[in-house]
């Protein structure tokens, strides 16, 4: 005689089996869609939407090699939007566990900022560089990225101020690390480092205020403080 317990187990097993079959159906359908999209792109590489859809499907499957290939194939034909570049960079950077692995993501940023003028891309590039500041000449590289960023996109009327603010915040953080140079007990070298960094921050304020951007009043107030 079948008990309620036995029937419950059978129902659970049936549900598991049903879910498994559903997953297989979804996987098979995705694979079919991917193959069809790849065939379309092979026949006509200039189908923009097919590239986009293929990349979306491959992101869902988690097949990193095929995803990279699909992105590279699209990048050879079309300039990628900032959103596509940021998505690509995010996918690659989340896999990085060491600074050495992160260094391999840097060329993607270079390609990205050459494709489009984007404040968001430059901000992400600068932040990523800060994460690698302990590398050889890391500090110099961060400053170079920020300088390139404000040169390329610092004049953007509505968003350019974001780059200047990020640059200033970075240099102000560095100023706090040499704050000891402001005390009477500091050495000559410490005082020189402090003065040089303070002048660097002041110079950034002056440079930004010479550019007509939204939020200038806020920047001027920060300088007075």
C-alpha positions as protocol buffer text, in pm:
chain_id: "A"
residue {
  index: 1
  type: UNK
  ca { x: 0 y: 0 z: 0 }
}
residue {
  index: 2
  type: UNK
  ca { x: 138 y: 339 z: -100 }
}
residue {
  index: 3
  type: UNK
  ca { x: 163 y: 586 z: 188 }
}
residue {
  index: 4
  type: UNK
  ca { x: 124 y: 963 z: 172 }
}
residue {
  index: 5
  type: UNK
  ca { x: 499 y: 987 z: 235 }
}
residue {
  index: 6
  type: UNK
  ca { x: 577 y: 767 z: -67 }
}
residue {
  index: 7
  type: UNK
  ca { x: 337 y: 964 z: -283 }
}
residue {
  index: 8
  type: UNK
  ca { x: 502 y: 1289 z: -171 }
}
residue {
  index: 9
  type: UNK
  ca { x: 844 y: 1158 z: -268 }
}
residue {
  index: 10
  type: UNK
  ca { x: 714 y: 1051 z: -609 }
}
residue {
  index: 11
  type: UNK
  ca { x: 560 y: 1395 z: -665 }
}
residue {
  index: 12
  type: UNK
  ca { x: 890 y: 1563 z: -571 }
}
residue {
  index: 13
  type: UNK
  ca { x: 1084 y: 1334 z: -804 }
}
residue {
  index: 14
  type: UNK
  ca { x: 832 y: 1406 z: -1078 }
}
residue {
  index: 15
  type: UNK
  ca { x: 871 y: 1781 z: -1024 }
}
residue {
  index: 16
  type: UNK
  ca { x: 1252 y: 1753 z: -1035 }
}
residue {
  index: 17
  type: UNK
  ca { x: 1232 y: 1550 z: -1353 }
}
residue {
  index: 18
  type: UNK
  ca { x: 996 y: 1804 z: -1507 }
}
residue {
  index: 19
  type: UNK
  ca { x: 1229 y: 2093 z: -1418 }
}
residue {
  index: 20
  type: UNK
  ca { x: 1523 y: 1904 z: -1563 }
}
residue {
  index: 21
  type: UNK
  ca { x: 1335 y: 1845 z: -1887 }
}
residue {
  index: 22
  type: UNK
  ca { x: 1234 y: 2212 z: -1900 }
}
residue {
  index: 23
  type: UNK
  ca { x: 1599 y: 2318 z: -1852 }
}
residue {
  index: 24
  type: UNK
  ca { x: 1705 y: 2087 z: -2134 }
}
residue {
  index: 25
  type: UNK
  ca { x: 1437 y: 2235 z: -2358 }
}
residue {
  index: 26
  type: UNK
  ca { x: 1554 y: 2589 z: -2278 }
}
residue {
  index: 27
  type: UNK
  ca { x: 1919 y: 2496 z: -2338 }
}
residue {
  index: 28
  type: UNK
  ca { x: 1831 y: 2331 z: -2668 }
}
residue {
  index: 29
  type: UNK
  ca { x: 1626 y: 2632 z: -2776 }
}
residue {
  index: 30
  type: UNK
  ca { x: 1909 y: 2872 z: -2683 }
}
residue {
  index: 31
  type: UNK
  ca { x: 2161 y: 2660 z: -2871 }
}
residue {
  index: 32
  type: UNK
  ca { x: 1934 y: 2658 z: -3176 }
}
residue {
  index: 33
  type: UNK
  ca { x: 1895 y: 3036 z: -3160 }
}
residue {
  index: 34
  type: UNK
  ca { x: 2272 y: 3081 z: -3127 }
}
residue {
  index: 35
  type: UNK
  ca { x: 2341 y: 2861 z: -3428 }
}
residue {
  index: 36
  type: UNK
  ca { x: 2082 y: 3048 z: -3636 }
}
residue {
  index: 37
  type: UNK
  ca { x: 2228 y: 3385 z: -3537 }
}
residue {
  index: 38
  type: UNK
  ca { x: 2582 y: 3270 z: -3615 }
}
residue {
  index: 39
  type: UNK
  ca { x: 2463 y: 3153 z: -3957 }
}
residue {
  index: 40
  type: UNK
  ca { x: 2297 y: 3490 z: -4022 }
}
residue {
  index: 41
  type: UNK
  ca { x: 2612 y: 3679 z: -3927 }
}
residue {
  index: 42
  type: UNK
  ca { x: 2829 y: 3453 z: -4142 }
}
residue {
  index: 43
  type: UNK
  ca { x: 2599 y: 3520 z: -4438 }
}
residue {
  index: 44
  type: UNK
  ca { x: 2585 y: 3894 z: -4368 }
}
residue {
  index: 45
  type: UNK
  ca { x: 2828 y: 4030 z: -4104 }
}
residue {
  index: 46
  type: UNK
  ca { x: 2664 y: 4374 z: -4119 }
}
residue {
  index: 47
  type: UNK
  ca { x: 2344 y: 4272 z: -3938 }
}
residue {
  index: 48
  type: UNK
  ca { x: 2389 y: 4485 z: -3627 }
}
residue {
  index: 49
  type: UNK
  ca { x: 2088 y: 4348 z: -3438 }
}
residue {
  index: 50
  type: UNK
  ca { x: 2200 y: 3989 z: -3496 }
}
residue {
  index: 51
  type: UNK
  ca { x: 2534 y: 4066 z: -3331 }
}
residue {
  index: 52
  type: UNK
  ca { x: 2358 y: 4225 z: -3033 }
}
residue {
  index: 53
  type: UNK
  ca { x: 2118 y: 3933 z: -2991 }
}
residue {
  index: 54
  type: UNK
  ca { x: 2395 y: 3676 z: -3024 }
}
residue {
  index: 55
  type: UNK
  ca { x: 2601 y: 3846 z: -2755 }
}
residue {
  index: 56
  type: UNK
  ca { x: 2298 y: 3853 z: -2524 }
}
residue {
  index: 57
  type: UNK
  ca { x: 2235 y: 3481 z: -2575 }
}
residue {
  index: 58
  type: UNK
  ca { x: 2600 y: 3394 z: -2517 }
}
residue {
  index: 59
  type: UNK
  ca { x: 2608 y: 3598 z: -2196 }
}
residue {
  index: 60
  type: UNK
  ca { x: 2322 y: 3384 z: -2070 }
}
residue {
  index: 61
  type: UNK
  ca { x: 2500 y: 3059 z: -2154 }
}
residue {
  index: 62
  type: UNK
  ca { x: 2819 y: 3164 z: -1976 }
}
residue {
  index: 63
  type: UNK
  ca { x: 3036 y: 3041 z: -2265 }
}
residue {
  index: 64
  type: UNK
  ca { x: 3314 y: 3297 z: -2226 }
}
residue {
  index: 65
  type: UNK
  ca { x: 3522 y: 3194 z: -2526 }
}
residue {
  index: 66
  type: UNK
  ca { x: 3230 y: 3210 z: -2768 }
}
residue {
  index: 67
  type: UNK
  ca { x: 3121 y: 3537 z: -2609 }
}
residue {
  index: 68
  type: UNK
  ca { x: 3465 y: 3689 z: -2661 }
}
residue {
  index: 69
  type: UNK
  ca { x: 3468 y: 3571 z: -3022 }
}
residue {
  index: 70
  type: UNK
  ca { x: 3124 y: 3723 z: -3083 }
}
residue {
  index: 71
  type: UNK
  ca { x: 3229 y: 4056 z: -2934 }
}
residue {
  index: 72
  type: UNK
  ca { x: 3553 y: 4065 z: -3130 }
}
residue {
  index: 73
  type: UNK
  ca { x: 3363 y: 3984 z: -3451 }
}
residue {
  index: 74
  type: UNK
  ca { x: 3124 y: 4272 z: -3390 }
}
residue {
  index: 75
  type: UNK
  ca { x: 3402 y: 4513 z: -3290 }
}
residue {
  index: 76
  type: UNK
  ca { x: 3580 y: 4448 z: -3621 }
}
residue {
  index: 77
  type: UNK
  ca { x: 3279 y: 4580 z: -3812 }
}
residue {
  index: 78
  type: UNK
  ca { x: 3102 y: 4828 z: -3583 }
}
residue {
  index: 79
  type: UNK
  ca { x: 3213 y: 5077 z: -3319 }
}
residue {
  index: 80
  type: UNK
  ca { x: 3068 y: 4943 z: -2995 }
}
residue {
  index: 81
  type: UNK
  ca { x: 2853 y: 5171 z: -2783 }
}
residue {
  index: 82
  type: UNK
  ca { x: 2977 y: 5275 z: -2436 }
}
residue {
  index: 83
  type: UNK
  ca { x: 2717 y: 5041 z: -2286 }
}
residue {
  index: 84
  type: UNK
  ca { x: 2850 y: 4744 z: -2484 }
}
residue {
  index: 85
  type: UNK
  ca { x: 3207 y: 4826 z: -2387 }
}
residue {
  index: 86
  type: UNK
  ca { x: 3121 y: 4865 z: -2019 }
}
residue {
  index: 87
  type: UNK
  ca { x: 2934 y: 4534 z: -2026 }
}
residue {
  index: 88
  type: UNK
  ca { x: 3233 y: 4363 z: -2188 }
}
residue {
  index: 89
  type: UNK
  ca { x: 3478 y: 4518 z: -1943 }
}
residue {
  index: 90
  type: UNK
  ca { x: 3258 y: 4420 z: -1648 }
}
residue {
  index: 91
  type: UNK
  ca { x: 3236 y: 4058 z: -1766 }
}
residue {
  index: 92
  type: UNK
  ca { x: 3615 y: 4037 z: -1800 }
}
residue {
  index: 93
  type: UNK
  ca { x: 3705 y: 4223 z: -1481 }
}
residue {
  index: 94
  type: UNK
  ca { x: 3478 y: 4012 z: -1259 }
}
residue {
  index: 95
  type: UNK
  ca { x: 3692 y: 3712 z: -1353 }
}
residue {
  index: 96
  type: UNK
  ca { x: 4014 y: 3882 z: -1241 }
}
residue {
  index: 97
  type: UNK
  ca { x: 4165 y: 3773 z: -912 }
}
residue {
  index: 98
  type: UNK
  ca { x: 4515 y: 3921 z: -939 }
}
residue {
  index: 99
  type: UNK
  ca { x: 4657 y: 4255 z: -1049 }
}
residue {
  index: 100
  type: UNK
  ca { x: 4830 y: 4073 z: -1333 }
}
residue {
  index: 101
  type: UNK
  ca { x: 4494 y: 3954 z: -1463 }
}
residue {
  index: 102
  type: UNK
  ca { x: 4347 y: 4303 z: -1423 }
}
residue {
  index: 103
  type: UNK
  ca { x: 4630 y: 4446 z: -1634 }
}
residue {
  index: 104
  type: UNK
  ca { x: 4498 y: 4239 z: -1925 }
}
residue {
  index: 105
  type: UNK
  ca { x: 4168 y: 4430 z: -1907 }
}
residue {
  index: 106
  type: UNK
  ca { x: 4340 y: 4767 z: -1959 }
}
residue {
  index: 107
  type: UNK
  ca { x: 4366 y: 4729 z: -2340 }
}
residue {
  index: 108
  type: UNK
  ca { x: 3986 y: 4696 z: -2352 }
}
residue {
  index: 109
  type: UNK
  ca { x: 3956 y: 5040 z: -2196 }
}
residue {
  index: 110
  type: UNK
  ca { x: 4195 y: 5179 z: -2457 }
}
residue {
  index: 111
  type: UNK
  ca { x: 3985 y: 5034 z: -2737 }
}
residue {
  index: 112
  type: UNK
  ca { x: 3666 y: 5158 z: -2573 }
}
residue {
  index: 113
  type: UNK
  ca { x: 3768 y: 5524 z: -2541 }
}
residue {
  index: 114
  type: UNK
  ca { x: 3883 y: 5520 z: -2903 }
}
residue {
  index: 115
  type: UNK
  ca { x: 3542 y: 5397 z: -3021 }
}
residue {
  index: 116
  type: UNK
  ca { x: 3328 y: 5658 z: -2845 }
}
residue {
  index: 117
  type: UNK
  ca { x: 3363 y: 5984 z: -2656 }
}
residue {
  index: 118
  type: UNK
  ca { x: 3202 y: 5885 z: -2327 }
}
residue {
  index: 119
  type: UNK
  ca { x: 3234 y: 6037 z: -1980 }
}
residue {
  index: 120
  type: UNK
  ca { x: 3114 y: 5708 z: -1828 }
}
residue {
  index: 121
  type: UNK
  ca { x: 3390 y: 5512 z: -2003 }
}
residue {
  index: 122
  type: UNK
  ca { x: 3660 y: 5755 z: -1894 }
}
residue {
  index: 123
  type: UNK
  ca { x: 3535 y: 5749 z: -1535 }
}
residue {
  index: 124
  type: UNK
  ca { x: 3539 y: 5370 z: -1530 }
}
residue {
  index: 125
  type: UNK
  ca { x: 3887 y: 5369 z: -1687 }
}
residue {
  index: 126
  type: UNK
  ca { x: 4019 y: 5604 z: -1419 }
}
residue {
  index: 127
  type: UNK
  ca { x: 3861 y: 5409 z: -1133 }
}
residue {
  index: 128
  type: UNK
  ca { x: 3998 y: 5083 z: -1269 }
}
residue {
  index: 129
  type: UNK
  ca { x: 4345 y: 5241 z: -1294 }
}
residue {
  index: 130
  type: UNK
  ca { x: 4324 y: 5351 z: -931 }
}
residue {
  index: 131
  type: UNK
  ca { x: 4270 y: 4987 z: -838 }
}
residue {
  index: 132
  type: UNK
  ca { x: 4609 y: 4912 z: -995 }
}
residue {
  index: 133
  type: UNK
  ca { x: 4794 y: 5202 z: -834 }
}
residue {
  index: 134
  type: UNK
  ca { x: 5033 y: 4970 z: -650 }
}
residue {
  index: 135
  type: UNK
  ca { x: 5178 y: 4855 z: -981 }
}
residue {
  index: 136
  type: UNK
  ca { x: 5505 y: 5001 z: -1107 }
}
residue {
  index: 137
  type: UNK
  ca { x: 5441 y: 5365 z: -1205 }
}
residue {
  index: 138
  type: UNK
  ca { x: 5079 y: 5308 z: -1105 }
}
residue {
  index: 139
  type: UNK
  ca { x: 5030 y: 5661 z: -969 }
}
residue {
  index: 140
  type: UNK
  ca { x: 5169 y: 5816 z: -1285 }
}
residue {
  index: 141
  type: UNK
  ca { x: 4938 y: 5604 z: -1496 }
}
residue {
  index: 142
  type: UNK
  ca { x: 4631 y: 5711 z: -1298 }
}
residue {
  index: 143
  type: UNK
  ca { x: 4721 y: 6076 z: -1351 }
}
residue {
  index: 144
  type: UNK
  ca { x: 4780 y: 6016 z: -1721 }
}
residue {
  index: 145
  type: UNK
  ca { x: 4436 y: 5856 z: -1755 }
}
residue {
  index: 146
  type: UNK
  ca { x: 4271 y: 6146 z: -1573 }
}
residue {
  index: 147
  type: UNK
  ca { x: 4459 y: 6400 z: -1786 }
}
residue {
  index: 148
  type: UNK
  ca { x: 4350 y: 6224 z: -2103 }
}
residue {
  index: 149
  type: UNK
  ca { x: 3996 y: 6205 z: -1967 }
}
residue {
  index: 150
  type: UNK
  ca { x: 3959 y: 6577 z: -1897 }
}
residue {
  index: 151
  type: UNK
  ca { x: 4126 y: 6658 z: -2229 }
}
residue {
  index: 152
  type: UNK
  ca { x: 3892 y: 6430 z: -2422 }
}
residue {
  index: 153
  type: UNK
  ca { x: 3565 y: 6482 z: -2235 }
}
residue {
  index: 154
  type: UNK
  ca { x: 3622 y: 6750 z: -1971 }
}
residue {
  index: 155
  type: UNK
  ca { x: 3446 y: 7007 z: -2189 }
}
residue {
  index: 156
  type: UNK
  ca { x: 3123 y: 6805 z: -2196 }
}
residue {
  index: 157
  type: UNK
  ca { x: 2881 y: 7070 z: -2069 }
}
residue {
  index: 158
  type: UNK
  ca { x: 2649 y: 6849 z: -1863 }
}
residue {
  index: 159
  type: UNK
  ca { x: 2881 y: 6564 z: -1758 }
}
residue {
  index: 160
  type: UNK
  ca { x: 3235 y: 6696 z: -1789 }
}
residue {
  index: 161
  type: UNK
  ca { x: 3232 y: 6816 z: -1428 }
}
residue {
  index: 162
  type: UNK
  ca { x: 3210 y: 6452 z: -1315 }
}
residue {
  index: 163
  type: UNK
  ca { x: 3558 y: 6387 z: -1455 }
}
residue {
  index: 164
  type: UNK
  ca { x: 3706 y: 6696 z: -1294 }
}
residue {
  index: 165
  type: UNK
  ca { x: 3545 y: 6607 z: -959 }
}
residue {
  index: 166
  type: UNK
  ca { x: 3677 y: 6251 z: -971 }
}
residue {
  index: 167
  type: UNK
  ca { x: 4025 y: 6382 z: -1058 }
}
residue {
  index: 168
  type: UNK
  ca { x: 4015 y: 6633 z: -772 }
}
residue {
  index: 169
  type: UNK
  ca { x: 3888 y: 6377 z: -521 }
}
residue {
  index: 170
  type: UNK
  ca { x: 4176 y: 6148 z: -615 }
}
residue {
  index: 171
  type: UNK
  ca { x: 4436 y: 6422 z: -566 }
}
residue {
  index: 172
  type: UNK
  ca { x: 4269 y: 6540 z: -242 }
}
residue {
  index: 173
  type: UNK
  ca { x: 4294 y: 6184 z: -108 }
}
residue {
  index: 174
  type: UNK
  ca { x: 4665 y: 6189 z: -188 }
}
residue {
  index: 175
  type: UNK
  ca { x: 4692 y: 6525 z: -14 }
}
residue {
  index: 176
  type: UNK
  ca { x: 4552 y: 6371 z: 305 }
}
residue {
  index: 177
  type: UNK
  ca { x: 4828 y: 6108 z: 297 }
}
residue {
  index: 178
  type: UNK
  ca { x: 5097 y: 6380 z: 311 }
}
residue {
  index: 179
  type: UNK
  ca { x: 4907 y: 6598 z: 558 }
}
residue {
  index: 180
  type: UNK
  ca { x: 5184 y: 6544 z: 815 }
}
residue {
  index: 181
  type: UNK
  ca { x: 5391 y: 6785 z: 608 }
}
residue {
  index: 182
  type: UNK
  ca { x: 5173 y: 7069 z: 733 }
}
residue {
  index: 183
  type: UNK
  ca { x: 5288 y: 7026 z: 1095 }
}
residue {
  index: 184
  type: UNK
  ca { x: 5581 y: 7202 z: 1258 }
}
residue {
  index: 185
  type: UNK
  ca { x: 5746 y: 6867 z: 1335 }
}
residue {
  index: 186
  type: UNK
  ca { x: 5761 y: 6767 z: 968 }
}
residue {
  index: 187
  type: UNK
  ca { x: 6085 y: 6730 z: 777 }
}
residue {
  index: 188
  type: UNK
  ca { x: 6184 y: 6952 z: 487 }
}
residue {
  index: 189
  type: UNK
  ca { x: 6102 y: 6672 z: 243 }
}
residue {
  index: 190
  type: UNK
  ca { x: 5756 y: 6621 z: 397 }
}
residue {
  index: 191
  type: UNK
  ca { x: 5683 y: 6993 z: 377 }
}
residue {
  index: 192
  type: UNK
  ca { x: 5786 y: 7001 z: 12 }
}
residue {
  index: 193
  type: UNK
  ca { x: 5566 y: 6701 z: -68 }
}
residue {
  index: 194
  type: UNK
  ca { x: 5272 y: 6862 z: 108 }
}
residue {
  index: 195
  type: UNK
  ca { x: 5312 y: 7196 z: -70 }
}
residue {
  index: 196
  type: UNK
  ca { x: 5354 y: 7028 z: -409 }
}
residue {
  index: 197
  type: UNK
  ca { x: 5039 y: 6819 z: -362 }
}
residue {
  index: 198
  type: UNK
  ca { x: 4839 y: 7114 z: -228 }
}
residue {
  index: 199
  type: UNK
  ca { x: 4942 y: 7316 z: -533 }
}
residue {
  index: 200
  type: UNK
  ca { x: 4838 y: 7029 z: -758 }
}
residue {
  index: 201
  type: UNK
  ca { x: 4488 y: 7027 z: -606 }
}
residue {
  index: 202
  type: UNK
  ca { x: 4461 y: 7406 z: -630 }
}
residue {
  index: 203
  type: UNK
  ca { x: 4568 y: 7393 z: -994 }
}
residue {
  index: 204
  type: UNK
  ca { x: 4292 y: 7142 z: -1072 }
}
residue {
  index: 205
  type: UNK
  ca { x: 4032 y: 7373 z: -919 }
}
residue {
  index: 206
  type: UNK
  ca { x: 4158 y: 7664 z: -1129 }
}
residue {
  index: 207
  type: UNK
  ca { x: 4164 y: 7457 z: -1447 }
}
residue {
  index: 208
  type: UNK
  ca { x: 3808 y: 7336 z: -1396 }
}
residue {
  index: 209
  type: UNK
  ca { x: 3679 y: 7684 z: -1315 }
}
residue {
  index: 210
  type: UNK
  ca { x: 3822 y: 7810 z: -1644 }
}
residue {
  index: 211
  type: UNK
  ca { x: 3583 y: 7575 z: -1829 }
}
residue {
  index: 212
  type: UNK
  ca { x: 3210 y: 7664 z: -1860 }
}
residue {
  index: 213
  type: UNK
  ca { x: 3045 y: 7360 z: -1704 }
}
residue {
  index: 214
  type: UNK
  ca { x: 2734 y: 7287 z: -1500 }
}
residue {
  index: 215
  type: UNK
  ca { x: 2798 y: 7303 z: -1126 }
}
residue {
  index: 216
  type: UNK
  ca { x: 3065 y: 7575 z: -1137 }
}
residue {
  index: 217
  type: UNK
  ca { x: 2918 y: 7747 z: -830 }
}
residue {
  index: 218
  type: UNK
  ca { x: 2962 y: 7428 z: -628 }
}
residue {
  index: 219
  type: UNK
  ca { x: 3323 y: 7394 z: -746 }
}
residue {
  index: 220
  type: UNK
  ca { x: 3399 y: 7755 z: -654 }
}
residue {
  index: 221
  type: UNK
  ca { x: 3248 y: 7704 z: -309 }
}
residue {
  index: 222
  type: UNK
  ca { x: 3464 y: 7394 z: -254 }
}
residue {
  index: 223
  type: UNK
  ca { x: 3773 y: 7593 z: -348 }
}
residue {
  index: 224
  type: UNK
  ca { x: 3687 y: 7866 z: -95 }
}
residue {
  index: 225
  type: UNK
  ca { x: 3648 y: 7604 z: 176 }
}
